[in-house]
Amino acid sequence: MKCPNCSSKDIGKIGSHQFYCWSCFIELTVNAGKMSVYQVEKDGTLSSLDDLFCLENAADTAHQLHAESRAS
């Protein structure tokens, strides 16, 4: 699985439907087959980056993340 932002494979699971890219420091959330992308701010809050991404393969990536989370 690759990060939709930087294409890194350094993705870690941080919650049941939450993942974190250790290369570009964004958080990915998968819910009902939809992936959302967030920037983690200095104070720990999340800012949505969904409007900045054209996630053409978001459904495939979301399914892959969900499948990997079930396997772990």
C-alpha positions as CSV (number, residue, x, y, z in Angstrom):
1,M,0.0,0.0,0.0
2,K,1.3,3.5,-0.9
3,C,0.6,6.8,0.6
4,P,-1.7,8.9,-1.7
5,N,0.4,12.0,-0.9
6,C,4.1,10.9,-1.2
7,S,3.8,7.3,-2.5
8,S,5.8,6.0,0.5
9,K,5.1,2.5,1.8
10,D,5.9,3.5,5.3
11,I,2.3,3.5,6.6
12,G,1.5,2.6,10.2
13,K,-1.8,1.7,11.8
14,I,-2.8,4.0,14.6
15,G,-6.4,3.1,15.2
16,S,-9.1,0.7,13.9
17,H,-9.7,2.8,10.8
18,Q,-6.8,5.2,11.1
19,F,-3.3,5.1,9.5
20,Y,-0.3,7.4,9.5
21,C,2.4,8.0,6.9
22,W,5.7,8.3,8.6
23,S,7.3,9.9,5.5
24,C,5.0,12.9,5.0
25,F,3.3,12.9,8.4
26,I,-0.3,12.8,7.2
27,E,-3.2,10.8,8.8
28,L,-5.5,8.6,6.7
29,T,-8.9,7.5,7.8
30,V,-11.0,4.9,6.1
31,N,-14.7,4.7,6.8
32,A,-17.3,2.9,4.7
33,G,-14.9,2.6,1.8
34,K,-14.1,6.3,1.7
35,M,-10.6,7.6,2.5
36,S,-10.0,11.0,4.1
37,V,-6.6,12.6,4.4
38,Y,-5.6,14.9,7.3
39,Q,-2.6,17.1,8.3
40,V,-1.6,16.8,11.9
41,E,-1.2,20.3,13.3
42,K,1.3,21.3,16.0
43,D,-1.4,21.3,18.7
44,G,-2.4,17.8,17.7
45,T,-5.6,18.8,15.9
46,L,-6.4,17.5,12.4
47,S,-7.0,19.6,9.3
48,S,-8.7,18.0,6.4
49,L,-6.7,17.8,3.1
50,D,-9.5,16.1,1.2
51,D,-10.1,19.2,-1.0
52,L,-6.4,19.2,-2.0
53,F,-6.3,15.6,-3.2
54,C,-7.8,14.2,-6.4
55,L,-7.9,10.6,-5.1
56,E,-8.6,8.7,-8.3
57,N,-7.6,5.4,-6.6
58,A,-9.0,6.3,-3.2
59,A,-11.5,3.5,-3.2
60,D,-8.8,0.9,-4.1
61,T,-6.5,2.3,-1.5
62,A,-9.3,2.4,1.1
63,H,-10.1,-1.2,0.4
64,Q,-6.5,-2.2,0.7
65,L,-6.0,-0.3,4.0
66,H,-9.2,-1.9,5.4
67,A,-8.1,-5.4,4.3
68,E,-4.6,-4.9,5.9
69,S,-6.2,-3.7,9.1
70,R,-8.3,-6.8,9.4
71,A,-5.2,-9.0,8.8
72,S,-3.2,-7.4,11.7
